[in-house]
Amino acid sequence: MKSCPYCAEEVKNEAIKCKHCGSMIESVHQQQEAATTETYPKKKTLNIKFMVVGLIAVIVVLGIVFFGMRDTSGPLEISQGFVMDVKKGDYSSAKKSFSTDAKSTYTDLDLKRLKEKFSSGVAYTAQNNLTMTGDNAVQIVEHTGIDGKTTRHMIYLEKDFWGWKIISLN
């Protein structure tokens, strides 16, 4: 026998409802299920879902930042920008067009000499002076001096993952 939790009268162990007060009495099996449910909350699956969603968000943001850093300019724009930067004497901007190897090869003095050549006449680049083969390009910069003599300078470019870069000058 057990006692009713509501009226404290004695009822049979198998009783579902108290015969004295009419209240529903939980069975031992129901009490065990309730205790088991309370012991193991479902918070773990919720935490895992938040972690997965957070990880996906971080990957998306990193992807946007990573691909946003790529330069989509073509070889003509790179070489024209380079010539303009050299003519202005902005060597740090001009060097941004160089590949890593070319940055260590060409000094500010080399760019200053090139500026002197460009400043003594007219320097220009044109689409018909651009030759491309796959991931390589050659831009011919024709320079006409004050004396009317035309010389050609070659700008060699190469495309890598980040965009077109100048690899050498001639």
N, C-alpha and C positions, 0 to 999 in steps of 0.2 A: 504494500500500500504506500501511497504517496499523498502529500498534502497539496491542496489547490493553492497556487500562488496568490489568488485573489481573495478567497474567503477563509483559507487555512483549514477547511474541512478535509477529512480523509476521503480519498477516491482510489479506485483501482489503478495499478500501474499502467494498464492498457488504455485507460480512459483518455478520450480526446476532448470531452466536454464535461465540465463539473456538473453533477446532478443537483448540487445545492444552490449554486449561484448562476449557472448557465454559461459561465465564461469558458472560452476555448483554452485548452491546456496543451501546450506543446509536448510532443513525445520526445523521448530521449534521443531518437534518431534525428529529429528536427533540430534539437539543441546542438547536437554534434556537427551537423551541417552548417549551422550559423557560426559556430566557433571556428570551423575550418575556413569559412569564407572570410571572416574577420582577420584570421591569422595571415592569410596570403592575399594582400591587396593587389590590384591589377595596375599599379603605377609603373611597373617595369616596362610594359609594352608601350605605355604612353611616353616614357623617357626615350625609348629607342626610336620611336617615330619622330620625336623632336630632334634627336641627334641626326637622323638620316636627312630630314628636311634641311637642317642647318648645314650639313656637309654639302648637299646639293647646291644650296645658295652660295656657299663659299666658292665652289668650283665654277659656278656661272659667273660670279663677280671676277674671279681671277682670269677666266677666259676672256671676258670683255676687256679687262685691263691689258692682258697679254697681246691680244690681236689689235687693240687700239694703238699700240706702240709701233706698229708696222708703218713704214713709209710707202704710200701708194703712188708716189711721183714716178714718172717714167724717166728714162735716161736723158731725154732732151731737156726736161725741166731741171734735173739735177745739174747737168753741165751748164745750162744757161744761168742758173742760180750761182754756180761756182764762179763763172766768169764775172758776173755782176759783183759778187762779194770781193773778188780779187781787185777789180777796178776801183771799188770803194775803199780798199785797204782793210776790209773786215776779215782778217785772216782766221780768226776763231770760228766765224760762221762758215768760211770757205772750207775749213778742215772738217766740219761736220759732214761734208759730202764724201770724205775719204773713208776707205776701208781701214781696218785696224792696222794692217801692214803699211799702207800708204801714209798714215798719220805719223808713223815713226820714220818714214823715208824722207818726206818733204818737210823742210823747216820753214819758218817765217821768212827767212832770207830767200829761199827758193821762190816763195810766193811774191815777195817784194820785187824780185827780178822780173817775174812774169807780169806784175802790175806795171812796171816801167815800160815793158814792151807794149802792153795793151794801151797805156796812157799816151804813147807817142803817136798814136794814129787811131784807126777805127777797128774795133774787134767785134765780131758778131758770130753767132751760131745760127744755123738754119736746119730745117728738117731734112732737106736734101743732102746735107752733109753728115747724116746719121746712118750708120750701118749696124744692123743687129743680126746676130746669129745665136739663137737660143737664149742663154742667160748671159751673153756677152754683147757689148756694144762699143762702137768707136764713134766719137763725135769729133768732127774736124772743125776747129776754130780758125777761121781765116782772119788774118790781121793785115791790114793795109797801113803801112807807115806813112809819115809825112812826105817821104820821098816818092811815094806811089808804088813802092815795092810791096808785093803781097807774100806773106809767109803763112805757113800752116802749122798749127799746133794740134796734136792729137790728144784727146782725152779718152782713156780706156776705162770702160765701166763693166761692172759685173753685178749680176743679181744674186742676192742670197735671200734667206728667209725674211729678213727685215726690210728688204727693198734694194734699189740700185745704189751702188757705191762706186766712187772713183778708185781704181786700183793703181793707175799710173798716168803720168803726163809725159809728152814727148814734144 
